[in-house]
Amino acid sequence: MPHFPERLRDLPKFEGSFDAFKLTAGGCDVLMASYPAGTRLETHTHETYNVGVITQGAMMISVDGEERRYEIGDWYELAAGTPHSARTEEDTSEIEFWFYY
């Protein structure tokens, strides 16, 4: 995940289904995540309200059967409990905020 600066790569690794570094803040986790080309995240939900910004590549996110492409600088929001899936066609990185209620 060389896309992120060294200081961010020194953060603890996220233990999940994708590669990420994790910064924990009051009421929020911040993930610096990278996905290789061809990554597919099957339909899932989060208990958190998620806000993300693409910092490298592009990510396609599907909600309610509608897929939308997010490119560098694009922000997305997913309400807690929203079923969604994601995929990448190229190496992609993002910064994602997981807000706990």
Buried (B, 14 or more C-beta within 10 A) or exposed (E): BEBBEEEBEEBEEBEEEBBBBBBEEEEBBBBBBBBEEEBEBEEEEBEBBBBBBBBBBBBBBBBEEEEEEBEEEBEBEBEBEBEBBBBBEEBBBBBBBBBEE
